[in-house]
Amino acid sequence: MKKAKRILALVGALLLICMYVCTLIFALIDSPAASGLFKASVAATILVPVLLYAYILIARLLSKTDDDSDTPSDK
């Protein structure tokens, strides 16, 4: 499991680097489509890490809920 996490972290880091490079390229290109591509690239650069963090947070909360169901509740 630890090896899979490392591989996924490396893939995520490479994806972010590629998005940063694309953002830079779209900022320097002088074409009509460059403005829309730049905005989409900036949005993806912000949204992808936020969504990944939310996914990890929800997965962590759900795994704690499953662990808590094994213990008897106090009533």
Sequence and secondary structure as in RCSB ss.txt:
>XXXX:A:sequence
MKKAKRILALVGALLLICMYVCTLIFALIDSPAASGLFKASVAATILVPVLLYAYILIARLLSKTDDDSDTPSDK
>XXXX:A:secstr
 HHHHHHHHHHHHHHHHHHHHHHHHHHH  STTHHHHHHHHHHHHHHHHHHHHHHHHHHHHHHHHHHHTTS    
